[in-house]
């Protein structure tokens, strides 16, 4: 399980939830982006969509930040 939250600066973060998601170790939240207006999960496919800085941003596999952060940009789609 993953949780996405937005702080008061409108930064969007993702963090794993529960012991089984982290393997017993504590992981810090990872910042996905800034200037987020809204975000929503697709519960069927585990994709994440957000409106950030007046652009639609879709992460096809947002969990990749906990596997290999270098792949994050390859799993992201941005539409102006």
C-alpha positions, 0 to 999 in steps of 0.5 A, spaced: 500 500 500 502 507 498 499 513 500 500 520 497 499 526 500 500 534 499 503 539 504 502 546 505 507 548 500 503 544 495 508 539 494 506 532 492 509 526 496 508 518 496 510 514 502 509 506 503 504 504 508 504 498 513 510 493 515 509 489 509 510 495 504 517 497 507 519 490 509 520 492 516 524 498 515 522 505 515 522 509 509 521 517 508 516 520 503 519 521 496 517 528 493 513 527 486 513 534 484 511 541 486 505 546 485 500 540 486 493 542 485 489 535 486 491 528 485 487 521 484 489 514 484 486 509 479 485 503 484 484 498 478 491 499 475 495 503 481 496 509 477 497 516 479 494 522 476 495 529 478 494 536 476 501 540 477 502 547 475 496 547 470 499 540 467 496 533 467 501 529 470 500 521 470 505 516 473 504 509 470 508 506 476 509 510 481 511 505 486 518 505 482 521 510 486 522 505 492 525 500 486 529 505 482 528 512 482 532 513 476 526 510 472 521 515 475 521 519 469 520 513 464 514 512 467 511 519 467 506 522 462 506 530 462 500 533 458 500 541 457 
